[in-house]
Amino acid sequence: MRKALMILLVLLATCALLLGYARLSRRAKTDALVARIPPNVPADVRRQIRKLCSASPGRRAAAAEDLAKMGDRAVPAIPFLIETLSDHSGLISRPSNYITTLSDEAAIALAEIGYEALGPLLDALRNDDWRTRAGAAMALGRMRDPRAVDPLIVALEDESESVREEAARSLRLAFSMYRNLELWPWPPRMPIVPYSTAYDDPYAVKAAREAFAAALRDESFLVRECAAEALGEIGDRTVVEPLTDALYDESPLVRCAAAEALGSIGDDRAVYWLIRVLQGDSSSEVRGRALKALRGITGQKFGRQKDDWWTWWENHKEESGDARR
């Protein structure tokens, strides 16, 4: 009994020492970060930067949120927010019933700061830490600056699956005409800059289209799903063939996205392959998306009876063709 008590006391003492060391280490890190704050920073911005260096995840998240509200006045906080992009130390619950991370909050703030944060974010996209790269991709997507297109395309080939997923979402958002596009898992209050005609640049559209078509073969089903959705929103008929290939993806989410994208593009060459999906896909959701796409492309109101669709196809296949013949 006495021996067990001694062991317990030693364990407690060890835990206390480790906790004390962690606190001292965090304090030293905080002091080092605070010492880097430029002397001419406005008092309210300085106060939030100090909070951003706090040991408390809640205080750091609150600081990022307050900096986001300051907009371009928070420019001096950019280096500190960039460092926070890699901070996934805690999940933060928000009143609007969603969970966010410190990295998310930093990305929001950087997107709100705007133009001055662009250069540092592009640099962060090449950071050694995949978490920083993923956070930078998230923020760049919501800024919707044309200069981020090429770097985000490069990020689609990042070694980290998480970075590729964020890059795909960001590029999809960049080329979407929809202001309120929902892209899980981004926080719903994330600012979205309105669509810019700069994305109508033929080179940018072509480069993104080719990158998304290649991303349909990515290892991550989330990247493939996002790529299919983006190709539907870009609406170029040259991607009908890779999208018909995606109708046979192992993930039903990707197959749904491919069917919907083909319906959005509206090319008759997809009809044959959509009928095959309607006939044989194992997912009722995928079959439903295929049916909706078929109705949109052909203008017909047939139901799920495949015979009606095959009859229509036999009567119109010469004028429709198909994407792979």
C-alpha positions as CSV (number, residue, x, y, z in Angstrom):
1,M,0.0,0.0,0.0
2,R,2.8,2.3,0.9
3,K,4.6,1.6,-2.3
4,A,1.5,2.2,-4.4
5,L,1.1,5.6,-2.6
6,M,4.7,6.5,-3.3
7,I,4.2,5.7,-7.0
8,L,1.0,7.8,-7.1
9,L,2.8,10.7,-5.6
10,V,5.6,10.4,-8.1
11,L,3.2,10.3,-10.9
12,L,1.3,13.4,-9.6
13,A,4.6,15.3,-9.2
14,T,5.7,14.3,-12.7
15,C,2.3,15.5,-14.2
16,A,2.6,18.8,-12.2
17,L,6.1,19.3,-13.6
18,L,5.1,18.6,-17.2
19,L,2.1,20.9,-16.9
20,G,4.2,23.6,-15.4
21,Y,6.8,23.2,-18.2
22,A,4.0,23.4,-20.8
23,R,2.7,26.6,-19.3
24,L,6.2,28.1,-19.2
25,S,6.8,27.0,-22.8
26,R,3.5,28.5,-23.9
27,R,4.3,31.7,-22.0
28,A,7.7,32.0,-23.5
29,K,6.2,31.5,-27.0
30,T,3.5,34.1,-26.3
31,D,6.1,36.6,-25.0
32,A,8.2,36.0,-28.2
33,L,5.2,36.6,-30.4
34,V,4.1,39.7,-28.5
35,A,7.7,41.1,-28.8
36,R,7.3,41.0,-32.6
37,I,4.3,43.3,-32.7
38,P,5.5,46.6,-34.4
39,P,5.5,49.6,-32.1
40,N,3.3,51.8,-34.3
41,V,0.3,49.4,-34.4
42,P,-3.0,51.0,-33.3
43,A,-3.9,50.1,-29.7
44,D,-7.1,48.1,-30.5
45,V,-5.3,46.1,-33.2
46,R,-2.4,45.5,-30.8
47,R,-4.8,44.3,-28.1
48,Q,-6.3,41.7,-30.5
49,I,-2.9,40.5,-31.6
50,R,-1.9,39.9,-28.0
51,K,-5.1,37.9,-27.5
52,L,-4.2,36.0,-30.7
53,C,-1.0,34.9,-28.8
54,S,-3.0,33.8,-25.8
55,A,-2.7,30.3,-24.3
56,S,-6.5,30.0,-24.4
57,P,-8.0,28.7,-27.7
58,G,-11.2,30.5,-27.0
59,R,-9.4,33.9,-26.6
60,R,-7.4,33.3,-29.8
61,A,-10.6,32.5,-31.7
62,A,-12.3,35.6,-30.4
63,A,-9.3,37.7,-31.4
64,A,-9.4,36.3,-34.9
65,E,-13.1,37.1,-35.1
66,D,-12.5,40.7,-33.9
67,L,-9.7,41.2,-36.3
68,A,-11.9,40.0,-39.2
69,K,-14.4,42.8,-38.2
70,M,-11.6,45.4,-38.5
71,G,-11.1,44.7,-42.2
72,D,-8.0,46.3,-43.7
73,R,-7.2,48.0,-40.4
74,A,-6.0,44.6,-39.2
75,V,-3.1,44.5,-41.8
76,P,-0.5,44.5,-39.0
77,A,-2.0,41.2,-37.7
78,I,-1.5,39.4,-41.1
79,P,1.8,37.5,-40.0
80,F,0.2,36.4,-36.8
81,L,-3.0,35.2,-38.6
82,I,-0.9,33.3,-41.1
83,E,0.8,31.4,-38.3
84,T,-2.6,30.7,-36.8
85,L,-3.7,28.9,-40.1
86,S,-1.9,25.8,-38.8
87,D,-3.6,25.9,-35.4
88,H,-6.1,23.1,-35.0
89,S,-5.7,22.8,-31.3
90,G,-9.4,23.2,-30.5
91,L,-12.9,23.1,-31.9
92,I,-14.8,26.3,-31.2
93,S,-18.6,26.3,-31.0
94,R,-20.4,29.3,-32.4
95,P,-24.0,30.6,-31.7
96,S,-25.1,30.0,-35.2
97,N,-24.9,26.2,-34.5
98,Y,-21.6,25.3,-36.2
99,I,-18.2,24.2,-35.1
100,T,-15.1,25.9,-36.3
101,T,-11.4,25.8,-35.7
102,L,-8.8,28.4,-35.0
103,S,-7.5,27.9,-38.5
104,D,-10.9,28.6,-39.9
105,E,-11.2,31.8,-37.9
106,A,-7.8,32.9,-39.1
107,A,-8.7,32.2,-42.7
108,I,-11.9,34.3,-42.3
109,A,-9.9,37.2,-40.9
110,L,-7.4,37.1,-43.7
111,A,-10.1,37.0,-46.3
112,E,-11.8,40.0,-44.7
113,I,-8.5,42.0,-44.6
114,G,-8.4,41.6,-48.4
115,Y,-5.8,42.8,-50.9
116,E,-2.9,43.2,-48.4
117,A,-3.3,39.6,-47.3
118,L,-3.0,38.2,-50.8
119,G,0.8,38.1,-51.1
120,P,1.3,36.5,-47.7
121,L,-1.4,33.9,-48.4
122,L,0.2,33.0,-51.7
123,D,3.5,32.5,-49.8
124,A,1.7,30.4,-47.2
125,L,0.4,28.1,-50.0
126,R,4.1,27.0,-50.3
127,N,4.6,26.5,-46.6
128,D,6.2,23.3,-45.3
129,D,3.2,22.7,-43.0
130,W,0.2,21.2,-44.8
131,R,-2.2,22.7,-42.3
132,T,-0.9,26.2,-43.2
133,R,-1.2,25.4,-46.9
134,A,-4.8,24.2,-46.5
135,G,-5.8,27.3,-44.5
136,A,-4.2,29.5,-47.1
137,A,-6.2,27.8,-49.9
138,M,-9.4,28.2,-47.9
139,A,-8.8,32.0,-47.5
140,L,-7.7,32.5,-51.1
141,G,-10.9,30.9,-52.4
142,R,-13.1,33.3,-50.5
143,M,-11.1,36.3,-51.6
144,R,-11.7,35.3,-55.3
145,D,-8.7,37.2,-56.6
146,P,-7.7,36.1,-60.2
147,R,-4.0,36.0,-59.2
148,A,-4.7,33.1,-57.0
149,V,-6.0,30.9,-59.8
150,D,-2.6,29.5,-61.0
151,P,-1.3,28.8,-57.5
152,L,-4.5,27.0,-56.5
153,I,-4.3,24.9,-59.7
154,V,-0.8,23.9,-58.6
155,A,-2.2,23.1,-55.1
156,L,-4.5,20.6,-56.7
157,E,-1.5,18.4,-57.0
158,D,-0.3,18.9,-53.4
159,E,0.9,15.8,-51.6
160,S,-1.6,16.5,-48.8
161,E,-5.1,15.3,-49.5
162,S,-6.5,18.1,-47.2
163,V,-4.7,20.7,-49.2
164,R,-6.0,19.3,-52.5
165,E,-9.5,19.3,-51.1
166,E,-9.3,22.9,-50.0
167,A,-7.8,24.0,-53.3
168,A,-10.6,22.2,-55.2
169,R,-13.2,24.0,-53.2
170,S,-11.5,27.3,-53.6
171,L,-11.2,27.0,-57.4
172,R,-14.8,25.9,-57.6
173,L,-15.9,28.9,-55.6
174,A,-13.7,31.2,-57.7
175,F,-15.5,30.2,-60.9
176,S,-19.0,30.0,-59.5
177,M,-21.6,32.6,-60.4
178,Y,-23.3,31.9,-57.1
179,R,-22.7,34.3,-54.2
180,N,-24.0,32.0,-51.5
181,L,-22.4,28.8,-52.7
182,E,-22.3,26.3,-49.8
183,L,-19.0,24.5,-49.6
184,W,-18.7,22.2,-46.5
185,P,-16.9,22.5,-44.2
186,W,-16.3,26.2,-44.4
187,P,-18.0,28.3,-41.7
188,P,-21.3,29.7,-43.0
189,R,-20.3,33.3,-42.1
190,M,-17.2,33.1,-44.2
191,P,-17.2,36.2,-46.4
192,I,-17.7,35.6,-50.1
193,V,-16.6,38.3,-52.5
194,P,-19.1,38.7,-55.4
195,Y,-18.3,37.0,-58.7
196,S,-15.7,38.9,-60.7
197,T,-15.7,39.2,-64.5
198,A,-11.9,38.7,-64.2
199,Y,-12.7,35.0,-64.1
200,D,-14.2,35.3,-67.6
201,D,-10.6,35.4,-68.8
202,P,-10.3,32.6,-71.4
203,Y,-6.9,31.5,-70.2
204,A,-8.0,31.2,-66.6
205,V,-11.1,29.3,-67.5
206,K,-9.2,26.9,-69.8
207,A,-6.5,26.3,-67.1
208,A,-9.2,25.6,-64.4
209,R,-11.2,23.4,-66.7
210,E,-8.2,21.2,-67.5
211,A,-7.2,21.1,-63.9
212,F,-10.7,20.0,-62.8
213,A,-10.8,17.4,-65.5
214,A,-7.6,15.9,-64.2
215,A,-8.8,16.2,-60.6
216,L,-11.7,13.7,-61.5
217,R,-9.0,11.1,-61.1
218,D,-7.8,12.2,-57.7
219,E,-7.5,9.7,-54.9
220,S,-9.8,11.8,-52.7
221,F,-13.5,11.4,-53.5
222,L,-14.1,14.9,-52.0
223,V,-11.7,16.4,-54.6
224,R,-13.4,14.4,-57.4
225,E,-16.8,15.5,-56.3
226,C,-15.8,19.1,-56.1
227,A,-14.2,18.9,-59.6
228,A,-17.3,17.4,-61.1
229,E,-19.5,20.2,-59.5
230,A,-17.0,22.9,-60.8
231,L,-17.0,21.5,-64.3
232,G,-20.8,21.7,-64.3
233,E,-20.7,25.3,-63.2
234,I,-18.1,26.3,-65.8
235,G,-20.4,24.7,-68.3
236,D,-17.9,23.8,-71.1
237,R,-19.0,21.1,-73.5
238,T,-15.4,19.8,-73.9
239,V,-15.6,18.1,-70.5
240,V,-18.6,15.9,-71.3
241,E,-16.4,12.8,-71.9
242,P,-14.5,12.9,-68.6
243,L,-17.8,13.6,-66.8
244,T,-19.4,10.5,-68.4
245,D,-16.4,8.5,-67.1
246,A,-17.1,9.9,-63.7
247,L,-20.7,8.5,-63.8
248,Y,-19.0,5.2,-63.0
249,D,-16.9,6.5,-60.1
250,E,-16.8,4.2,-57.0
251,S,-18.3,7.1,-54.9
252,P,-22.0,7.8,-55.2
253,L,-21.4,11.4,-54.3
254,V,-19.1,11.8,-57.3
255,R,-21.6,10.0,-59.6
256,C,-24.3,12.3,-58.4
257,A,-22.1,15.4,-59.0
258,A,-21.2,14.1,-62.5
259,A,-24.9,13.5,-63.5
260,E,-25.9,16.9,-62.2
261,A,-22.9,18.6,-64.1
262,L,-23.9,16.9,-67.3
263,G,-27.4,18.1,-66.9
264,S,-26.1,21.6,-66.3
265,I,-24.0,21.5,-69.5
266,G,-26.9,20.2,-71.5
267,D,-25.0,18.3,-74.2
268,D,-27.0,15.6,-76.0
269,R,-23.9,13.4,-76.1
270,A,-24.4,12.6,-72.5
271,V,-27.9,11.1,-73.0
272,Y,-26.8,7.5,-73.8
273,W,-24.6,7.3,-70.7
274,L,-27.2,8.9,-68.4
275,I,-29.8,6.3,-69.6
276,R,-27.3,3.6,-68.6
277,V,-27.0,5.1,-65.2
278,L,-30.8,5.3,-64.8
279,Q,-31.0,1.7,-65.8
280,G,-28.3,0.2,-63.6
281,D,-26.8,2.4,-60.9
282,S,-27.1,0.9,-57.4
283,S,-27.9,4.3,-55.8
284,S,-31.4,5.7,-56.0
285,E,-30.0,9.1,-55.5
286,V,-27.7,8.8,-58.5
287,R,-30.5,7.4,-60.6
288,G,-32.6,10.4,-59.5
289,R,-29.9,12.9,-60.6
290,A,-29.6,11.1,-63.9
291,L,-33.3,11.3,-64.5
292,K,-33.3,15.0,-63.7
293,A,-30.4,15.5,-66.1
294,L,-32.1,13.5,-68.9
295,R,-35.2,15.6,-68.6
296,G,-33.2,18.8,-68.7
297,I,-31.2,17.8,-71.7
298,T,-34.0,16.2,-73.8
299,G,-37.0,18.2,-72.7
300,Q,-38.9,14.9,-72.2
301,K,-40.9,14.1,-69.1
302,F,-40.5,10.4,-69.0
303,G,-40.3,8.8,-65.6
304,R,-37.8,6.1,-64.4
305,Q,-39.0,3.6,-67.0
306,K,-35.9,2.9,-69.0
307,D,-37.8,1.6,-72.0
308,D,-39.2,5.0,-72.7
309,W,-35.8,6.6,-72.6
310,W,-34.2,3.9,-74.8
311,T,-37.0,4.3,-77.4
312,W,-36.4,8.1,-77.4
313,W,-32.7,7.4,-77.8
314,E,-33.1,5.1,-80.7
315,N,-35.1,7.7,-82.5
316,H,-32.7,10.6,-81.8
317,K,-29.2,8.9,-81.5
318,E,-28.1,10.1,-85.0
319,E,-28.5,13.7,-84.1
320,S,-27.3,13.3,-80.5
321,G,-24.3,11.1,-80.8
322,D,-22.5,10.2,-77.6
323,A,-19.5,11.5,-75.8
324,R,-17.2,8.6,-76.5
325,R,-17.9,7.7,-80.2
